[in-house]
């Protein structure tokens, strides 16, 4: 296993091109970064797009839910985005080898 992480800044989309065909990415947490506005409590919708399908991963809130635990495994190229106008969103997890002994990726 190897650590993996990405920061999605305000107004940006991060495309993750997993060029390693023998590895999949396990997303295990998403968290709000520091906010430009101290009192911003906007709900932040977090998205994962694989191919043409876009999924809501969850909704973050600085005061109630600043982070969410995930259990998502992705083998293909994907995109990460969010709706925040004031803060970055950080995704982290790890890379896992694709093999018979790791059934999550097969």
Secondary structure, DSSP 8 states (H G I E B T S, - for coil): -EEEEEEE-TT--EEE----TTEEEEEEEEEEEEESSTT----EEEEEEETTEEEEEEEEBTTTBSEEEEEEEE-S-EEEEE--SSEEEEEEEEEEE-BTTBGGG-
